[in-house]
Amino acid sequence: MNQAKLSLLRIKALIIKELRQLSRDRITFAMIVMIPLVQLLLFGYAINTDVRNIPVAVVDQSNSTTGRMMVEAIKATQAVDVIHSYATPQHGEKAIIDGKVKAVLVLPNDLERRIIQHQVLGQWLVDGSDTVISSTIMQLKNMPFKDVLPQRAIATSSFDIALFFNPERKSAINIIPGLLGVILTMTMVLFTSVAIVREREQGNLELLITTPMYPSELMFAKIIPYIFIGLIQSFIILSLGNLVFDVPINGAITQIFLATLLFILASLTLGLVISTKAKTQLQSMQMTIFIILPSILLSGFMFPYEGMPLFAQWLAEILPTTHFIRIIRGIVLRGADMMELWRDTLWLIGFTIFGMLIAIMRFKKNLD
């Protein structure tokens, strides 16, 4: 009996010790609270598969009152948001390639004749690489326009649909380029987030203190090996995606290489910033998870960016993964180049430079 009491007392003492130690570890305690809270908010509020306000453009060659009324009726569905107007379908196609819009509605110059003869009224040009977006646009195919065109037969389809880049609507076409961004985020940030911390825990930082190495030199030395690892991962993912899942590679290889290299640098820089904040490898892993979760859920990899509320879109714009997924999908699927996607490209460059400066300033060559 006495042995059992002593055993319970020892267990009790260890439990109290663990709780006190946990309460002193602010980062771990914060992760315990924040991770489920963030997931709850993201899945409960920010994540929305019912896509609304898809950015589209209109090419109204009819230049008629009827055409304008039809556009207003389409806007009233709230499925799309008309943000541009172009003179020709070719300009609309270019806007889709550049990622400015997801679809273009083309109304022909003989719209009035088509209405009288109960023919198809126009055509939707759609970026079919995102199956969720294309499914939403396809729901507009059979709009009856009862209020606008009461004389028109309802049974006839209102629009033709032209799906670009993924006419068969294969989900893998959209997922695999995005998966490249997610995998690089997971590996690059995780690898470098423990880099400085591991040196500190293993005592190697004490040896580095005795050398004339500058903080910037240490940072660059830490990330360069992982650049090659990230490029190898990218080659494997895109090669297998093309060979196994028939993912088209429509863009230039050099553009893919430059975009991937830029994102790898941004991810490695983010990992270095985390490593200068964390005191243990466990803390660095916890902070990495806190970055990875929003990167997967808000970047447009799993759920359409257009379906998120405004605050979630603002948060997504901070994440490097969001910008890289736009770039890599634009290059691989639509044949765009980085100059056409210059906003996302500049953001990744700025993030890398700013993050590296923060990491260098935060790094202190001492055991503390």
FIBANU-734216 format. One line per 4 residues: number of its first residue (from 1); for each residue x, z, y of N, C-alpha, C. Coordinates in steps of 0.1 Angstrom, whole numbers. Each point is the difference from the previous one (the first is absolute). Layout:
BEGIN
NUM = X/Z/Y/X/Z/Y/X/Z/Y | ...
//
This chain:
BEGIN
1 = 8/0/-12/-8/0/12/9/0/13 | 10/9/-1/9/0/12/7/-13/2 | 4/-7/-11/7/-13/1/-10/-10/6 | -13/0/-4/-9/-9/6/-2/2/15
5 = 0/13/4/-2/3/15/13/-5/7 | 12/3/-6/12/-5/7/0/-15/1 | -5/-7/-10/0/-14/0/-9/-5/11 | -12/6/1/-9/-4/11/5/3/14
9 = 7/11/1/6/3/13/11/-10/4 | 8/-4/-10/10/-10/2/-6/-14/4 | -10/-3/-7/-7/-13/4/-6/1/14 | -6/12/3/-6/2/13/10/-1/11
13 = 12/6/-2/11/-1/9/5/-14/3 | 1/-8/-11/4/-14/1/-11/-8/7 | -13/3/-2/-10/-7/7/0/2/15 | 2/13/4/1/3/14/12/-6/6
17 = 11/0/-8/13/-7/5/-2/-15/3 | -7/-6/-10/-3/-15/2/-9/-3/12 | -10/9/1/-9/-2/11/6/1/14 | 9/11/1/7/2/12/10/-11/3
21 = 7/-5/-11/9/-11/2/-7/-13/4 | -12/-2/-6/-8/-11/4/-5/0/15 | -4/12/4/-4/2/14/11/-2/10 | 13/2/-4/11/-2/9/4/-15/0
25 = -4/-7/-11/3/-15/-1/-11/-7/8 | 1/-2/13/-11/-5/8/-4/-15/-4 | 11/-8/-4/-3/-14/-3/-9/0/-13 | 4/7/-10/-7/0/-13/-14/5/2
29 = -1/11/8/-14/6/3/-8/-10/7 | 6/-7/10/-8/-10/7/-5/-12/-9 | 9/-4/-9/-4/-11/-9/-11/5/-9 | 0/12/-4/-11/5/-9/-14/-1/7
33 = 0/2/13/-12/-1/8/-3/-14/4 | 10/-7/5/-2/-13/6/-3/-11/-10 | 7/-1/-11/-2/-11/-10/-15/-1/-4 | -6/11/-5/-14/-2/-4/-9/-3/13
37 = 4/6/11/-8/-2/12/0/-15/5 | 12/-6/-1/2/-14/4/-7/-9/-10 | 1/3/-13/-7/-8/-9/-15/0/2 | -5/12/2/-15/2/3/-4/-8/11
41 = 7/1/11/-3/-8/12/1/-15/-2 | 10/-4/-7/2/-15/-2/-10/-5/-8 | -3/6/-12/-10/-6/-9/-14/2/5 | -2/11/7/-14/3/4/-4/-7/13
45 = 10/-3/8/-4/-6/13/7/-13/3 | 13/0/-2/8/-12/5/-2/-12/-10 | -1/3/-13/0/-11/-9/-15/-5/-1 | -1/-13/2/-14/-6/0/1/-14/-6
49 = -6/-2/-11/0/-13/-6/-11/-9/5 | -9/5/8/-10/-8/7/5/-5/13 | 6/-12/-1/8/-6/11/-10/-5/11 | 3/4/12/-7/-5/12/9/-5/10
53 = -5/-7/10/8/-5/11/13/-7/-3 | -2/-9/-10/12/-8/-4/3/-10/12 | 13/0/4/4/-9/11/-1/-15/-4 | -8/-7/7/-2/-14/-3/0/-9/13
57 = 1/-13/-2/-1/-9/12/-10/-10/-3 | -4/-7/11/-10/-10/-1/5/-13/6 | -3/-11/-7/2/-14/5/-13/-6/2 | -6/0/11/-13/-5/3/1/-14/6
61 = 1/-10/-9/1/-14/5/-14/-6/5 | -11/7/-3/-13/-4/5/-2/2/14 | 7/11/5/-2/4/14/-14/1/5 | -8/6/-9/-15/0/3/-5/14/1
65 = -12/1/5/-7/13/1/-3/5/-14 | -4/-9/-9/-2/4/-14/12/6/-6 | 11/-6/2/13/5/-6/3/14/5 | -2/2/13/3/13/6/-9/10/-6
69 = -13/-3/-1/-10/9/-6/4/4/-14 | 4/-10/-8/5/3/-14/11/9/0 | 10/-2/9/11/9/0/-4/15/4 | -9/1/9/-5/13/4/-8/7/-12
73 = -7/-9/-8/-7/6/-12/10/5/-10 | 11/-7/-2/10/4/-9/7/13/4 | 3/0/13/6/13/6/-9/12/-2 | -13/-3/1/-10/11/-1/0/7/-14
77 = 5/-7/-10/1/6/-14/11/11/0 | 9/0/10/11/9/1/10/-1/-12 | -1/-11/-8/9/-2/-10/13/-6/6 | -1/-7/11/11/-7/6/1/4/15
81 = 11/-2/5/2/2/15/8/-13/5 | -7/-7/8/5/-13/5/10/4/12 | 13/-3/-3/10/4/10/7/-12/7 | -2/-12/-6/6/-12/5/-9/-12/-1
85 = 3/-10/8/-8/-12/0/11/-11/1 | -1/-10/-9/10/-11/-1/-7/-13/2 | 7/-10/4/-5/-14/2/-2/-8/-13 | 10/2/-9/0/-8/-12/2/9/-12
89 = -5/-5/-12/3/8/-12/14/2/-3 | 9/-10/4/14/2/-2/6/12/7 | -5/2/12/4/12/7/-5/13/-7 | -12/-1/-5/-5/12/-8/8/3/-12
93 = 4/-11/-8/9/2/-11/13/6/3 | 6/-4/12/13/6/4/-2/15/3 | -12/3/6/-2/14/3/-1/9/-13 | -6/-6/-10/-1/7/-13/14/2/-6
97 = 9/-10/1/13/0/-6/8/11/8 | -2/1/13/8/9/9/-6/14/-2 | -11/2/-7/-6/13/-2/-8/5/12 | -3/-9/9/-8/5/12/-15/2/-4
101 = -5/-8/-9/-14/2/-4/0/-1/-16 | -11/4/-5/-2/0/-15/-8/-12/-4 | -8/-6/9/-8/-11/-3/-4/-8/13 | -4/-12/-2/-4/-8/12/-13/-7/-4
105 = -10/1/9/-13/-7/-2/1/-13/8 | -2/-12/-7/0/-13/5/-14/-5/1 | -5/-3/12/-13/-6/2/2/-15/5 | -4/-10/-8/3/-14/3/-8/-5/12
109 = 4/-11/5/-6/-6/12/-14/-6/-3 | -3/-2/-12/-13/-5/-4/-9/11/-5 | 1/12/6/-7/12/-5/-15/-2/1 | -5/-6/11/-15/-2/1/-5/-9/-11
113 = 7/-11/-3/-5/-9/-11/0/7/-13 | 10/9/-3/0/7/-12/-11/10/-1 | -4/6/11/-11/9/0/-13/-8/-4 | -2/-11/7/-12/-8/-3/-1/-5/-15
117 = 11/-4/-5/1/-5/-14/2/11/-10 | 0/12/4/1/12/-9/13/-1/-8 | 11/-4/7/13/-1/-7/8/13/3 | 12/1/-6/9/11/2/4/-1/15
121 = -1/12/7/2/0/14/15/0/5 | 8/5/-9/14/2/4/9/4/-11 | 12/6/3/9/4/-10/8/12/4 | 2/9/-9/8/12/2/14/-4/-6
125 = 11/1/8/13/0/-5/5/14/-1 | 4/4/-13/2/14/-3/13/3/-6 | 7/10/5/12/5/-6/-4/6/-14 | 1/-7/-10/-5/5/-13/10/9/-7
129 = 12/3/6/10/8/-7/-6/14/-2 | -8/5/9/-6/13/-1/-14/-2/-6 | -2/4/-12/-13/-3/-7/-12/9/6 | 4/11/6/-11/8/6/-5/-7/13
133 = 9/-5/8/-3/-7/12/-8/-12/-3 | 5/-8/-10/-7/-12/-3/-14/2/-6 | -2/11/-7/-13/3/-6/-10/3/12 | 5/7/10/-9/3/11/-4/-12/8
137 = 10/-9/2/-4/-13/7/-9/-8/-8 | 1/0/-13/-8/-8/-9/-15/4/0 | -2/13/4/-13/5/1/-8/-7/12 | 8/-6/9/-7/-7/11/-3/-15/-3
141 = 3/-4/-12/-2/-14/-4/-14/-4/1 | -10/9/-4/-14/-4/0/-8/6/11 | 6/2/11/-8/5/12/-12/-9/3 | -12/4/0/-12/-9/2/-2/-3/15
145 = 5/8/9/-2/-2/15/-15/-2/3 | -8/9/-5/-15/-2/2/-4/1/15 | 7/9/7/-4/2/14/6/-12/9 | 11/-5/-4/7/-10/8/-5/-14/-4
149 = -2/-2/-13/-4/-13/-4/-12/1/-9 | -12/3/6/-12/2/-8/-5/-12/-8 | 5/-12/4/-5/-12/-7/9/-4/-12 | 11/8/-2/10/-4/-10/-5/6/-14
153 = 2/-8/-10/-3/4/-14/9/12/-4 | -5/11/-5/8/11/-3/8/-2/-13 | -5/-8/-9/6/-1/-13/14/-7/1 | 3/-7/10/13/-7/1/11/9/5
157 = 12/-1/-6/11/8/5/3/-3/14 | 4/10/8/3/-3/14/14/-5/2 | 9/5/-8/14/-4/2/7/-3/-13 | 10/-8/1/10/-2/-11/11/11/2
161 = 7/3/-11/11/10/1/13/-7/-5 | 10/0/8/13/-5/-4/10/12/-1 | 4/4/-12/9/11/-2/14/-5/0 | 8/4/9/14/-3/1/9/10/-8
165 = 11/-5/-6/10/8/-6/-3/7/-13 | -13/1/-3/-4/7/-12/-14/-5/-4 | -2/-13/-3/-13/-5/-2/-7/5/-13 | 8/5/-9/-5/6/-12/-4/15/1
169 = 4/5/12/-3/14/3/6/10/-10 | 12/-2/-3/7/9/-9/5/12/8 | -3/12/-5/4/12/8/15/2/0 | 7/-5/-11/15/2/-1/7/-8/11
173 = -6/-11/5/6/-8/11/2/9/12 | -9/9/3/1/8/12/7/13/-3 | -1/5/-12/5/14/-4/15/-1/-1 | 6/-10/-6/14/1/-4/9/-1/13
177 = -2/-8/10/8/1/12/-1/14/6 | -12/5/0/-2/14/6/7/10/-9 | 0/-2/-13/6/9/-9/15/1/3 | 6/-11/5/14/1/4/3/10/11
181 = -9/0/9/1/10/11/-1/14/-5 | -10/3/-9/-2/13/-5/11/5/-8 | 5/-8/-9/12/4/-8/12/2/8 | 3/-8/9/12/2/9/-2/13/8
185 = -12/3/5/-2/12/7/3/12/-9 | -6/0/-12/2/11/-9/15/2/-4 | 7/-10/-3/14/1/-5/10/2/12 | -1/-8/10/9/1/11/-1/13/7
189 = -12/4/4/-1/13/7/4/11/-9 | -4/0/-12/3/11/-9/15/1/-3 | 7/-11/-2/14/1/-3/8/6/12 | -3/-5/12/8/4/11/-5/14/6
193 = -12/4/-3/-5/13/5/7/11/-6 | 6/-2/-12/8/11/-7/15/-2/2 | 4/-10/8/14/-4/1/8/11/6 | -3/4/12/7/11/7/-2/13/-6
197 = -12/2/-5/-4/13/-6/8/2/-13 | 2/-10/-8/8/1/-12/14/3/3 | 6/-6/11/13/3/3/2/15/4 | -10/5/7/0/14/4/-1/9/-12
201 = -9/-2/-9/-3/8/-11/12/0/-10 | 7/-11/-1/11/-1/-10/13/4/7 | 0/4/12/13/4/7/8/-12/5 | -4/-12/-2/8/-11/5/0/-1/15
205 = -9/6/7/0/-1/14/11/8/6 | 4/10/-7/12/8/5/13/-9/-1 | 1/-8/-10/11/-10/0/0/-10/11 | -12/-4/3/-2/-10/11/4/5/13
209 = -2/13/2/3/7/13/15/-1/3 | 8/0/-10/14/0/2/6/-14/3 | -9/-11/-1/4/-13/2/-3/-4/15 | 6/-11/5/-3/-4/13/-13/-9/1
213 = -8/0/-10/-12/-9/-1/-10/4/11 | -5/-10/7/-11/2/10/-13/0/-7 | -10/7/6/-14/0/-5/-5/-14/-3 | 2/-9/9/-5/-14/-1/7/-7/-12
217 = 12/3/-3/7/-6/-11/-6/5/-13 | -3/13/-1/-6/6/-12/-14/-6/-2 | -7/-2/10/-14/-5/-1/1/-15/-6 | 8/-8/6/1/-14/-5/6/0/-14
221 = 9/9/-3/6/0/-14/-11/4/-10 | -10/8/4/-10/5/-9/-10/-11/-3 | -3/-9/10/-11/-9/-2/5/-14/-6 | 12/-3/2/5/-14/-4/-2/-2/-15
225 = 4/10/-9/-2/-3/-14/-15/-2/-4 | -9/7/7/-14/-2/-3/-6/-13/5 | 7/-6/9/-5/-13/5/0/-10/-12 | 11/0/-7/1/-9/-12/-10/3/-10
229 = -2/13/-2/-10/4/-10/-14/-5/4 | -4/1/13/-12/-5/5/-2/-15/-2 | 11/-7/3/0/-15/-2/-2/-4/-14 | 6/7/-9/-2/-2/-15/-14/2/-4
233 = -6/11/5/-14/3/-3/-9/-11/5 | 3/-4/12/-9/-11/6/1/-13/-8 | 12/-3/-4/2/-12/-8/-8/1/-14 | 0/11/-6/-7/2/-12/-15/-1/1
237 = -5/7/11/-15/0/2/-5/-14/3 | 7/-7/9/-5/-13/4/2/-10/-11 | 11/1/-7/2/-10/-11/-10/2/-11 | -2/12/-4/-10/2/-11/-14/-3/5
241 = -3/3/13/-13/-3/5/-3/-15/0 | 11/-8/3/-2/-14/-1/-1/-6/-14 | 9/5/-9/0/-5/-14/-12/5/-8 | -3/13/1/-10/6/-8/-14/-2/6
245 = -2/3/13/-13/0/6/-3/-12/9 | 9/-10/0/-1/-12/8/-2/3/15 | 6/10/5/0/2/14/8/-10/7 | -6/-8/9/8/-11/7/10/5/10
249 = 11/-7/1/10/4/10/0/-12/10 | -8/1/10/-2/-11/9/10/0/12 | 6/12/2/9/1/11/14/-2/-4 | 9/-1/10/14/-2/-2/7/12/-6
253 = 9/-2/-9/7/11/-7/8/8/10 | 6/-7/10/8/8/10/-9/9/8 | -13/-5/3/-9/9/8/-4/12/-9 | -2/-2/-12/-3/12/-9/11/9/-1
257 = 12/-5/-1/12/9/0/2/8/13 | -1/-7/11/1/7/13/-10/11/2 | -13/-4/-3/-11/10/1/2/12/-9 | 4/-3/-12/2/11/-10/12/9/5
261 = 11/-6/4/11/7/5/-3/9/11 | -8/-5/10/-4/8/11/-9/12/-4 | -9/-2/-9/-8/11/-5/8/10/-8 | 9/-4/-8/9/9/-7/7/9/10
265 = 6/-6/10/7/8/10/-9/10/7 | -13/-4/3/-9/9/6/-4/12/-9 | -2/-3/-13/-3/10/-10/11/9/-2 | 13/-5/-1/11/9/-2/3/9/12
269 = -3/-6/12/1/8/12/-10/12/0 | -12/-3/-4/-10/11/-1/4/10/-10 | 6/-4/-11/5/10/-10/11/8/6 | 9/-6/8/11/8/6/-6/11/10
273 = -10/-4/7/-6/10/10/-5/11/-8 | -7/-2/-11/-6/10/-9/12/9/-5 | 11/-6/-4/11/7/-6/7/10/10 | -1/-4/13/6/9/10/-10/12/3
277 = -12/-1/-4/-10/11/3/-1/9/-12 | 0/-5/-12/-2/8/-12/13/8/-4 | -2/12/-5/11/9/-4/3/-1/-15 | -10/-4/-8/2/-2/-14/-5/-13/-5
281 = 4/-4/-12/-4/-13/-5/-15/1/-3 | -5/12/-4/-15/1/-2/-7/-2/13 | 4/5/11/-6/-2/13/0/-15/4 | 11/-7/-3/1/-14/4/-10/-8/-8
285 = -1/3/-13/-10/-7/-8/-14/3/4 | -3/12/4/-14/3/5/-3/-8/13 | 10/0/9/-2/-8/12/-1/-14/-2 | 7/-5/-10/-1/-14/-4/-14/-4/-5
289 = -6/9/-8/-13/-2/-5/-10/0/11 | 2/8/10/-8/0/12/0/-13/8 | 11/-7/-1/1/-13/6/-6/-11/-9 | 3/1/-13/-5/-10/-9/-15/-2/-1
293 = -7/11/0/-14/0/-2/-7/-8/11 | 2/2/13/-6/-8/10/5/-15/0 | 13/-2/-5/5/-13/0/-7/-8/-11 | -4/6/-11/-8/-7/-10/-14/-3/4
297 = -6/10/7/-15/0/2/-3/-7/13 | 9/0/10/-4/-5/14/7/-13/3 | 9/-4/-8/8/-12/4/-7/-13/-2 | -12/0/-7/-6/-12/-3/3/-5/-14
301 = 8/8/-8/3/-3/-13/-12/0/-10 | -7/12/1/-12/2/-9/-13/-3/7 | -1/4/13/-12/-2/7/2/-8/13 | -10/-8/3/2/-9/12/2/8/13
305 = 10/-4/8/3/7/12/-12/-1/9 | -8/-11/0/-11/-2/9/-12/10/-3 | 0/5/-12/-11/9/-4/3/15/4 | 11/3/6/4/14/4/-5/3/14
309 = -4/13/2/-3/4/14/12/-1/9 | -2/0/13/10/-2/10/12/10/-2 | -3/12/-2/11/10/0/9/-3/-13 | -6/-4/-11/8/-4/-12/8/-12/3
313 = -5/-10/8/8/-11/3/12/3/9 | -2/10/9/11/4/8/11/7/-8 | -4/8/-10/9/6/-9/7/-10/-8 | -7/-10/-5/6/-10/-8/11/-8/8
317 = -3/-2/13/10/-8/8/13/7/1 | 1/13/-2/13/8/0/8/-3/-12 | -6/-3/-11/6/-1/-13/7/-13/-2 | 13/0/-4/7/-13/-2/-6/-8/-10
321 = -6/6/-10/-6/-8/-12/-11/-9/5 | -8/5/10/-11/-9/5/5/-13/6 | 11/1/8/5/-12/6/7/-9/-10 | 7/6/-10/7/-8/-10/-10/-8/-9
325 = -11/7/-4/-10/-7/-8/-6/-11/7 | -3/1/13/-5/-12/8/11/-11/0 | 12/4/2/11/-11/0/2/-6/-13 | 1/7/-11/3/-5/-13/-12/-9/-5
329 = -12/5/2/-11/-8/-4/-1/-13/8 | 3/1/13/0/-12/8/10/-10/-4 | 12/4/-3/10/-9/-5/-2/-5/-14 | -3/9/-9/-1/-4/-14/-13/-8/-2
333 = -11/4/5/-13/-6/-3/-4/-11/9 | 3/2/13/-5/-10/10/11/-9/5 | 12/2/-3/11/-8/4/4/2/15 | -3/12/5/4/3/14/14/3/1
337 = 5/2/12/14/5/1/0/12/9 | 11/7/1/1/12/7/-2/-1/15 | 3/-12/6/-2/-2/14/-15/-1/3 | -8/-5/-9/-15/-1/2/-6/14/-2
341 = 7/9/-7/-4/14/-2/9/9/8 | 3/-4/12/11/7/8/-4/14/4 | -13/3/1/-3/14/4/4/10/-11 | -3/-3/-12/3/8/-11/15/1/-2
345 = 7/-12/2/14/-1/-2/7/9/11 | -4/-1/12/6/9/11/-2/14/-3 | -12/4/-5/-3/14/-2/10/5/-11 | 2/-7/-11/9/5/-10/15/1/5
349 = 4/-9/9/13/1/6/1/12/9 | -10/2/8/0/12/9/-1/13/-8 | -8/0/-11/-1/12/-8/14/3/-6 | 7/-10/-5/13/3/-7/10/5/10
353 = 1/-6/12/9/5/10/-3/14/5 | -13/3/3/-4/13/5/2/10/-11 | -3/-3/-13/1/9/-11/15/4/-2 | 9/-10/0/14/2/-2/6/9/11
357 = -4/-2/12/5/9/11/-5/14/-2 | -12/2/-4/-5/14/-3/8/6/-11 | 2/-8/-11/7/6/-12/14/4/4 | 7/-9/8/14/4/4/0/12/9
361 = -10/1/9/0/11/9/-3/13/-7 | -9/-1/-10/-4/12/-8/11/5/-9 | 8/-9/-5/10/4/-10/11/8/7 | 3/11/-6/11/9/5/10/2/-11
365 = 13/-3/3/10/1/-10/4/14/-2 | -9/8/-5/3/14/-3/-8/5/-12 | 3/11/-6/-7/5/-11/-14/4/3 | -3/3/13/-14/4/3/-9/-12/1
//
